[in-house]
């Protein structure tokens, strides 16, 4: 089984650690980024299958980060996962082309299935 | 995962057009269709949950409602995106319709959570009753009595709603707090405490905008060295049906320079675990908190206390109650000490009763402005805090205030050391409905010997029993059992956290005019003040009955007392959160778009998010199976001896290659998953409609008549679109069987970690009670065969994961069997005995099927 290469972007360290730990057990290769800038650098440097992105982050917020990710890698699926339950952010994010908009807390299973959907969707679109 | 991709999307053995482009487009479509269906299920599930929540009595927060609505919306948006990918350019109009509906949803949710515009700071001289939206009721009422009645109140000013709003908006603090509430677990006390800490930290980190800082500094100038009391005056606080009594912080003895720091503390107290759990249990909105803060000069009090212009118990309507302590009045309201009390006749001002307590502490302002707690002893502890003449004068003034507001008042006052009477607070007093006292003699005789305490003070009426739970420190509270009797030494306002779960409350000290008593009455919980020693004596006695009708506490559950108690109909309280959810439901659930054949079936007519899901689902089915070019040929009619009403789509290796592009026979099926489903569906023929219990058929018919989505035309049009999507080891069946909508999906390959089986269904023709009963019965059967089952009303979601292929196949047999055979059940589900009979029959059938006695693939005999 091929590993899923996943980029997790969140300014909250605790959140990163917890999800990273849970996903590693599920055969995913995790890269962490704690800001939008770091995330952009990461996707310039390496290939990912999917990005999980927070919305409320200092400096560059998630929506702006998403916009720039899409400018660099238009077909890279990005799942927004945020505690910021805002319709405005949801609509903006989906308009820019987010794969999905999920609200914390999300069960690991549920998030994992969304990740699989996103990855499959893209691989299949590429083939 | 790759095996699955390969199987599903690569190894297409049969490609009717022979063109890769077609195949790829078709596969992309299939995948988008699958994701659309998954989003459809989640959105409908969310809608069912929201509808249930709106009608339930469960407690939930605004953060929950917000997340729920957004979850539904994002799944609906997901459906739109998938549909747009299936048919590029054809359904783009849906996005605008969706955005408009979501804005309407947002508006419905935010009604009542408005932040007022206006000055950042208001001086006491400029404050009156009309200032409530800017200063909160506490400050506004003081300003009003000062202006209208000329009574003395402290000098001071308010840091207004506009300031609060500006801080929340400009600095992003509001978003941050909502986010913290969203991500923290607020179901447990520990979770709430963590949340409280995070929010306090966020507030500490926030830079207060300069104009606010300037305005506050300017207002502080007149005070010079005089210390201030910085107190909460939140919008909605002190209203008649939600006192928030004692929930928010007051900072006393604050230097002018430190006012902003104290302001932060008071704002943070709006998010204390106590305040948040109070809001949660009372259904008030966290996001509607507007914390205005009152800054007033400290009164150097030689005595202070509280006046209730009526008895809060509502029994003695000619009486005014006065409580007093020496020094600052804080000891009265926080329940930390015994208090002197007077009962005064409203008309004649005669003192009807007087109780001078032995007071052991006194709060005062030290010369350096600090608040000190002084121990009282000897003569001072036994002396009255004020004399009777003063009490009469106080009552006179209090009654003036009551007459002015034409409502009973809860008034906090102080007697300054220079003899001035200063009013610190006045607010409407909630008065319980009067009811008859239970004659106390009866129980005393009957339960003689069992009484642990009698002659307790009643602070909140009622009778209830439960296990004693002593609370000595805050840490104890996290272990509190539902239905327990809270026993505490003092009437600490923090105990109000437990009121939603407690059956009764007993404290050593406290008063019926304290914060805690207010909260107990709001929650309709009996509360007795039992006097010194109660805590020790009650700890460890087990179950007690607290009778706050006659003031006794007895050992054990005294059923006769519980029965004799007049059930106090606790006031029906407004629940802002539930109301917000109810306001939002019309944007979510009503289905107005029902007839796909009608010319009105267009995006613009989608009123609710449910309409949009309906539209997307219908169009997706069309795009998949009806519409467009050569791809239709991918869907073939499934035939046995006669044609069935099933269509089949092979996405790779699910059938034997044949030249027939219109039909596929049962013998052509190679998909192990589909074979299993089909075996379950057909091995044991359906008996046809069962004999219907009296009323059963009528119930079904009347439901069908009243639900437009279930009209026959509708059922038929969907009935033609029951389809299998199959691969070599995969099967997905979407079917509408009569009134039931059902999904079976499974993958049964070599790698157990990829294998799964799903069974979901919803709906039915009978009323909700029958449908729910049937769902519960099916759930039990599924669980017996290894499924993990989740049930909401009549909707059922069951799954098995990570098992060997043959276990998946067995699960699919069970699912197939239940799909066909359960539709007969809701007609008879009024009758529990017949449910049991069916359960027995189903169970026997399934066991026979699984034991391999019936392995043939049968022809379709159900004629569904």
Interface residues (C-beta under 8 A of the other chain):
Chain A: X1 X2 X4 X56 X82 X83 X84 X85 X86 X87 X88 X90 X91 X94 X95 X100 X101 X102 X103 X104 X105 X116 X117 X119 X120 X121 X123 X124 X125 X127
Chain B: X1 X2 X3 X5 X9 X10 X24 X27 X28 X31 X32 X35 X38 X63 X66 X67 X70 X71 X73 X74 X77 X78 X81 X95 X99 X102 X103 X105 X106 X172 X175 X176 X178 X179 X180 X182 X183 X185 X751 X753
